[in-house]
Amino acid sequence: MGKSKRRILHQGRNNLITNLKREDALKSVVEACNAKKIDLDIKDLISLFGFSAEELLESGASYEDVIGLKGILS
């Protein structure tokens, strides 16, 4: 994890995810996409880790959900 991500996580904004790995974050994002419960926290995870559309699709997210997140995906 880079210094910037570590600083952001230790600022206290995301107390529940202080030791979150990229794979765990990706799993959480895909589960939220499949459950159709994409909220601000999920969008923050996507932008924090810089997930791409290809990563989400390979992990099991549906194409329609990924297209819906097109504005925040890298």
Protein Blocks (a to p, Z undefined) as FASTA:
>chain_A
ZZklmmmmmnopammlmmccfklmmmmmmmmmmnopacfklmmmmmmnopafklmmmnop
afklmmmmmmmpZZ
